[in-house]
Amino acid sequence: MQRVGIIGYGNMGSSIAQRVKNQYKVYVFDRDKNITSGLKDIEVLPSLKDLTVQAQIVILAVKPQDLDAVLNEIKDYAQGKTIISVAAGMPTAYIEKALGNVKTIRAMPNMGARIGKSVTCLSKGAFASEEEFLYARELFNLLGATRNINEDLMNAVTAVSGSGPAYYFDMIEARPREYKNQPRKFLRDFIHLLTEAAKSAGFDYREAKTLSTLTGNCAEALLSETGLPPIQLIKQIASKGGTTEAALEVLHRGGSLKEAVGAALKRAQDLSRKEF
């Protein structure tokens, strides 16, 4: 059984851990010990060093602003490991430079991971093999659908499918009666709008439609399967200073979904590190 270590046990880290723990030996580390107490079938380790040494695959499920500190702590133990980052806007080349040319894969799941309905796009760094990339995709298949994407489009992925469920929930909050009366039409209309926004972010029509359909269906499944109100699901997706927050600010000012996706894309690009 392969050993997977997850750094960060927030909404995404915990969703990944819970979905893969039956197929992998899972270790987790989070600086907030309260959120990792009492876990079942998951081993909580006391330090980043312990996790990196024990795991074969290390998943970086931390916010972009916290990534540098994590990389600095694990760099002496990362050689020979497969590093998978789900941090928005952070290129594989940045992680490779920080850790010393390690095998790195970038993944962008969304909150559908919680219920096995995620849309996860993956891209391979310079030093990961095709076999290691296949292993990573098999792992994320446990969370839902997966897509291979050129890394040049990963910021657009973040803006479309990563943040996308929050756009759907926000539209429901703004037009609850319309959603209640015609939920199927509401979903179809959202998928059409998101497809057009995805095209403007750089996807061709086929990929834009596929990502948007998967994202819309994922969002609707989250509503029905969690039973949580849209506003609560939005709070679980949006983080302060993140891509989703940037998009929602545009929507709340009366902007279009295309403009909101553009704002999320710009924020993802701003988070990206250029100094390689």
C-alpha positions in Angstrom: 0.0 0.0 0.0 1.5 3.3 -1.1 2.0 5.9 1.6 0.5 9.4 1.1 1.3 12.4 3.3 -1.0 15.4 3.2 0.2 18.7 4.5 -2.7 20.9 5.5 -6.0 19.4 6.8 -8.4 22.2 5.8 -11.4 21.8 3.5 -9.4 20.4 0.6 -6.8 18.4 2.5 -9.4 16.7 4.6 -11.5 15.9 1.6 -8.6 14.3 -0.2 -7.6 12.3 2.9 -11.1 10.9 3.5 -11.5 9.9 -0.1 -8.2 8.0 -0.5 -7.7 6.5 3.0 -9.2 3.1 2.0 -6.7 2.7 -0.8 -3.6 4.4 0.6 -1.8 4.6 4.0 -2.5 8.3 4.8 -0.4 10.6 7.0 -1.5 14.1 7.7 0.1 17.2 9.3 -1.5 20.5 10.2 -0.3 23.2 12.5 -3.8 23.4 14.0 -3.8 20.3 16.1 -7.5 20.7 16.9 -8.6 19.8 13.4 -6.6 16.6 13.2 -7.6 15.2 16.6 -9.6 12.0 16.7 -9.1 11.0 13.1 -9.8 7.3 12.1 -7.7 5.4 9.6 -5.4 8.4 9.2 -2.2 8.8 11.1 -1.4 12.3 12.4 2.3 13.1 12.4 3.9 15.6 14.7 6.1 17.5 12.2 6.6 18.2 8.5 9.9 16.3 8.7 8.2 13.2 9.9 5.5 13.3 7.3 7.9 13.9 4.4 10.2 11.1 5.5 7.4 8.6 5.9 5.4 9.3 2.8 6.2 8.3 -0.8 3.7 10.9 -2.2 3.5 14.3 -0.5 0.4 16.4 -1.2 0.8 20.2 -0.5 -2.8 21.2 0.5 -1.9 24.6 1.9 -2.8 28.2 0.8 -0.3 29.8 -1.6 0.8 32.3 1.0 1.8 29.4 3.3 3.7 27.4 0.7 7.1 29.0 1.1 7.4 28.1 4.8 6.3 24.5 4.1 8.9 24.1 1.2 11.6 25.4 3.4 10.8 22.9 6.1 10.6 19.8 3.9 13.4 20.6 1.4 16.0 18.4 3.1 13.7 15.4 3.0 12.0 15.7 -0.4 14.4 13.9 -2.7 12.9 10.7 -4.1 9.4 11.8 -3.2 6.6 12.7 -5.6 5.3 16.1 -4.6 1.8 17.0 -5.6 0.7 20.6 -5.1 -2.9 21.8 -5.0 -1.9 25.4 -4.1 -3.5 27.9 -6.5 -1.3 29.7 -8.9 2.0 28.0 -7.9 3.9 26.5 -10.9 5.8 23.2 -10.7 9.0 25.1 -11.6 8.7 27.2 -8.5 8.5 24.1 -6.3 11.2 22.3 -8.2 13.5 25.2 -7.7 12.7 25.4 -3.9 13.1 21.7 -3.3 16.0 20.8 -5.7 14.5 19.4 -8.9 12.2 17.0 -7.3 9.4 15.1 -9.0 6.5 17.5 -9.0 2.9 17.4 -10.2 0.4 20.2 -10.1 -3.3 19.4 -9.4 -6.4 21.5 -9.1 -9.3 19.7 -7.7 -12.5 21.4 -6.5 -14.8 21.0 -3.5 -16.6 18.1 -5.2 -13.7 16.0 -3.8 -15.7 15.8 -0.6 -18.4 13.6 -2.2 -16.3 12.0 -5.0 -17.6 14.4 -7.7 -14.5 16.6 -8.0 -13.2 17.9 -11.3 -9.4 17.6 -11.0 -7.0 18.9 -13.7 -3.4 17.7 -13.5 -0.1 18.7 -15.2 3.4 17.2 -14.9 6.5 19.1 -13.9 9.9 18.7 -15.6 11.2 15.8 -13.4 8.2 13.6 -12.9 7.9 10.5 -15.1 4.8 9.5 -17.1 4.4 6.6 -14.7 4.5 8.9 -11.7 1.9 11.1 -13.4 -0.3 8.1 -14.0 -0.1 7.2 -10.3 -1.1 10.8 -9.4 -4.1 10.6 -11.7 -5.1 7.3 -10.3 -5.1 8.8 -6.8 -7.2 11.8 -7.9 -9.6 9.5 -9.7 -10.8 8.5 -6.2 -12.0 12.1 -5.9 -14.0 12.2 -9.2 -13.2 13.1 -12.8 -9.7 13.9 -13.9 -8.2 15.8 -16.9 -4.7 16.1 -18.2 -4.0 19.8 -18.8 -1.1 21.8 -20.1 0.3 23.7 -17.2 0.0 27.0 -19.1 -3.8 26.6 -18.6 -3.7 25.7 -14.9 -4.4 29.2 -13.7 -7.5 29.2 -16.0 -8.5 25.8 -14.5 -8.3 27.4 -11.1 -10.6 30.2 -12.2 -13.1 27.9 -14.0 -13.5 24.6 -12.3 -11.6 25.3 -9.1 -13.7 28.3 -8.1 -16.6 27.4 -10.3 -19.0 25.7 -7.8 -18.9 29.0 -5.7 -20.2 30.9 -8.8 -23.2 28.5 -9.1 -24.0 28.8 -5.4 -23.7 32.6 -5.6 -26.1 32.7 -8.5 -28.6 30.6 -6.5 -28.3 33.0 -3.6 -29.0 35.9 -6.0 -31.9 34.2 -7.8 -33.4 31.7 -5.4 -36.9 31.7 -6.9 -35.7 31.1 -10.4 -33.6 28.2 -9.1 -36.5 26.7 -7.1 -39.0 26.9 -10.0 -36.7 25.7 -12.8 -33.6 24.0 -11.3 -32.7 22.1 -14.5 -32.9 25.1 -16.7 -31.0 27.1 -14.1 -28.1 24.5 -14.2 -28.1 24.5 -18.1 -28.0 28.2 -18.2 -25.1 28.3 -15.7 -23.1 25.7 -17.7 -23.6 27.8 -20.9 -22.4 30.9 -19.2 -19.4 29.2 -17.6 -18.5 27.6 -21.0 -18.4 31.1 -22.6 -16.3 32.4 -19.6 -13.9 29.4 -19.9 -13.4 30.1 -23.6 -12.5 33.7 -22.8 -10.0 32.3 -20.3 -8.1 30.4 -23.0 -9.9 27.0 -23.4 -11.1 25.7 -26.8 -14.9 25.1 -27.0 -14.6 21.3 -26.4 -12.5 21.6 -23.2 -14.5 24.6 -22.0 -17.8 22.8 -22.3 -16.4 19.6 -20.7 -15.0 21.5 -17.7 -18.1 23.6 -17.3 -20.5 20.7 -17.5 -18.5 18.7 -14.9 -18.2 21.8 -12.7 -22.0 22.6 -12.8 -22.9 19.0 -12.1 -20.5 18.8 -9.3 -21.9 22.0 -7.7 -25.5 20.7 -8.0 -24.4 17.3 -6.4 -22.8 19.2 -3.5 -26.0 21.0 -2.8 -28.1 17.8 -2.9 -25.7 15.5 -1.1 -24.4 17.7 1.7 -27.8 19.4 2.4 -25.9 22.6 3.2 -27.2 26.0 2.1 -25.4 27.7 -0.8 -23.9 30.5 1.3 -22.2 27.9 3.6 -20.7 26.1 0.7 -19.4 29.3 -0.7 -17.6 30.0 2.6 -15.9 26.6 2.4 -14.6 27.4 -1.1 -13.6 31.0 -0.8 -10.5 32.0 1.1 -9.3 35.5 1.9 -7.3 37.0 -0.9 -8.0 34.0 -3.1 -9.3 33.5 -6.6 -12.8 32.7 -5.6 -13.0 35.9 -3.5 -11.8 38.0 -6.5 -14.5 36.5 -8.7 -17.3 36.9 -6.2 -16.4 40.6 -5.7 -17.0 41.1 -9.4 -20.3 39.3 -9.3 -21.5 41.3 -6.3 -20.8 44.5 -8.2 -23.1 43.3 -10.9 -20.4 42.0 -13.2 -20.9 39.1 -15.6 -19.6 35.5 -15.1 -17.1 36.1 -17.8 -15.8 39.1 -16.0 -15.7 37.2 -12.7 -13.7 34.3 -14.2 -11.3 36.9 -15.7 -10.8 38.4 -12.2 -10.2 34.9 -10.7 -7.7 34.2 -13.5 -5.9 37.5 -12.9 -5.7 36.7 -9.2 -4.3 33.2 -9.9 -1.7 34.8 -12.2 -0.8 37.3 -9.4 -0.2 34.4 -7.1 2.1 32.7 -9.5 5.8 33.1 -8.9 7.8 34.4 -11.8 11.3 34.5 -10.4 12.7 31.1 -11.5 
